[in-house]
Amino acid sequence: MEERFKIGMRTIKTAVAVLVCMLAMMFFPVENAFYACIAAVICMQQTMEHTIRIGLDRMKGTIVGALLGIGALMLQQCITIDLTIIFAPFGVIFVLYLCNVMKMPASCSIGCVVYLSILLVQRDMPPYLFGIVRALETFVGILIAMLVNFCLDRSFIQKIRRFRKGIGANHT
């Protein structure tokens, strides 16, 4: 079969991470696993090292986006007119600015996604709680991507196989 038609290990790991996110989120009081699944898809990389690096960057961006999103929602509640059309673009500018000032350019995109999801998605809870829940859902997806990549990493699996062969050779 031609190489471009093969399903690679990263694809399999990503699908497993999405499945685990969906299963895990069944135990939390959330509507669905959307945010966890998106975070897992974004964070899954070829190697464990890359997944950890991307995951840590995403966690930092999630914190920035969540804090600014919570702030924007709380400010919006104090104002009698809807300023979401102003808060969305200026909040994105602020997220990008903060991530760059803090030397976290790889955190920019997820920071904006989290900020906008907090600001624009329908909610039936206080802003601070909504922001915390969105951030935690994202963290769950990131951690699951790391865990799945760790468990299904080819070099890790090869080490286990070599270890098992070594044990088998010592017991015969």
N, C-alpha and C positions, 0 to 999 in steps of 0.2 A: 504494500500500500504506500502511496506517495506520502512523504513526510508531512506535508501541509494538511492532509486529511486525518491525521492521527490525533486522538485526544491525549493531550499531555498531562503530566502529573500536576501541574499548577491548576489546570482546569478541574481535575478530580478533587484536589485539595480545596478549591474554592467552593465547589458544589457540596462537599462534606461540611465545610464551615457554615454554609447557608443552612443546611439541614440541622446541624447542631444548634445554630442560633434559633431556628424556628422551634425546635424542641425545648431549648432552655427557656425561651421567652414565654412558653406556656405556663411556667411556674411563677410568673410575675404579673402584677395587675396592670398590664398594658394592652392596648387595642390589638396590636399586631407586632410582628418582628421586623418591620420595615427598616428602622434605623440600625438595629443590630446587624441585619443582613447586609445593608449597604456598607457599613463600616468593615465587615468581614471581607466583602468583595474588594473594596479599595485597598485594604491592608495586605491581602494575600499576595505573596511574592514567590519567586523561584526558590529562594533559600530561606532558612530560618533567620539568618543574620539580617537579611533585607527586610523580612517581615517585622522583626523586632524594631529595626530602625524606623521603618515607615509607621509602625504602630505607636511608637513613642512620640513621633512627630504629630500623628493624628490626635493623640491624647492631649498634647499641649494645645493644639488648635481647637480641640473640643472645649477645653476649659475657657479659652479666650472667647470663643463664639458663644458659649453658654452664659458666661458672665455678662457679656454685652447684650445678649438677647433678653436675659432676665431684666437688665436695667432698662432696655427699651420698652419692654412690656409694662414694667412698673411705671415708667414715665407716661406711657400711653394711657394708663388708667387714671392718671392725675389730670389729664387734659380732656376737655369736653368734646373736641373734634378729633376725628380719625386722621392721624398723621403717618400712617403706615407707609404711604407713598413717599414720604420724606425719610422716614426711619430706615427703610430698606436700603436705598443706595448709600446714604451717609453712614449707616452702620457697617456696610460692607467696606467702605473706605476706611473706617476706623479699625475694623478687624485686620485688614491688610496692613495698615500702618503699624498697629501694635505688634503684629507677628514679625514684620520686618525690623522694627526698632529693637525687638527682643532677640533678633537674629535667629528667627524660626521661619524662614521662607517656605520650607516644606509643610508647614502647618497652616498656611494661608487658605488653601482651598477647603479643607475640612472645617476650619474656623468659620468661613463664610457659609458653608452648608448648614452647620449647626445654628449659627446666628439666624439665618433665614428660616430654618425649620421651626425655631422657637417663635420668631416674630410672625410668620405667615400661616402656620398650621392652626386649625381650629383647636380650641382647648376648653376644658371644663374644670379647670383647677387654678389655684393661684399661680401667678407668673413664676415665683421662685421655685415652686414645686414642679411646675411644668418644665422649667429649664433643667432642674436637677434630674428629672426622669429622662429627658432627652439625652443628657450627657451620660447618664448611667447606661442607657440602652446602647449608645455608641461605644462606651467602654466594654460592654459585654461582647459586642461584635469584634472589637479589636483583640480582646483577650482570647476569644474563641479562635480567631484566625491564627494567633500565635500558637495556641495549644494544638490545633489541627496540623499546622505546619511542622511543629516539633514532632508530633506523633507520626506524621507521614513523610518526613524529610528523608530523602533517599540515603544520605550519608548516615543518618541515625539508624535507619532500618538495616543498612549494611553493617554497621557496628554491632547491632543486636545479633545479626546472623553469624558474624565472626565470633562473637562471644559465645553463642550457643554451640557453634562447632568446636570451640575450645573446650567447653564444658563436656561435650560428648566425647571428645578425644581423651580427656582426663579420666573419664569413668569407664573406659573400655579396657 
